[in-house]
Amino acid sequence: MISLLGSLYHLFFSASQNIAINTRVNRIATIDGSEKIDGLVMNVEGNRARVCWNRGEKTQEDLRNLITIVD
């Protein structure tokens, strides 16, 4: 429940990030999609990014749903 509240807070109140190509990201859980981890940004156009996930899955994601992975 706490992660859902955190995801909703991030979705509505966080500032947009500067996500560049080859940035490692996670996707927060949204109403229309589940959480995904360890993706790599392949392309950024406007407020959308093309992300490659584990097992070769590629999706178009809204930048505000992505969180940069910091090592």
N, C-alpha and C positions, 0 to 999 in steps of 0.2 A: 504494500500500500504506500509505503514511504517513497519507493522509487517512482511510482505513478505520480505522486504529488510533485516530486522533484522534476520529473519530465515535463509536467504541465507548467510548472513555474518557469523552467528553461525555455519552453516553447513560446510563452507569452511575454516574458519580462527580460530575457537575456539580450544583450547587444549582439549584433551579427559579427561573426568572426571573419578574419581574412584567411580563407582556406585556399591554398595553392595546389598546383599539380604535385603529385607524389607525397602528399600529406597523408599520414595514417589517421583514420577516423573511426569512431563508433557512431551508430545511429540510435537515437533515443526512441523509446517506444511511443508510438502515436496511436490515434484512434484507428487509422487505416493500415497500420503496420507494426510488426513486433520489433523488439530491440535486436540490433545486429552489432557484432563486434569485429574489430580488426579488418577494416576495409582500407583500400588505397585509392585515392582520388586520381582519376585518369584524365579528366577534362573538367573545366569550369566555364560555364556560359551564363552570364547574368546571375540569377539567384539559384541556379540548378547546377548540380555536379554529377558527373558520370563516375560511379564508384565500382571497383572490382572487389568482391567479397571472397571468402573462403570457397574452395571448390569451383572457382571460375565463374561464379554468378556475378552478373553485371546489372546494375540498376541506375536509374536516374533519381537523384535525391534532392530535396530542398535543402539549401545550405543551413537554414535555421534548425534543421533536425539533426545536424552533424556536430559531433564534439571531437575536437582535436585530441589525439593521444599524445601525452607528454611523457617521455622516458625519464 
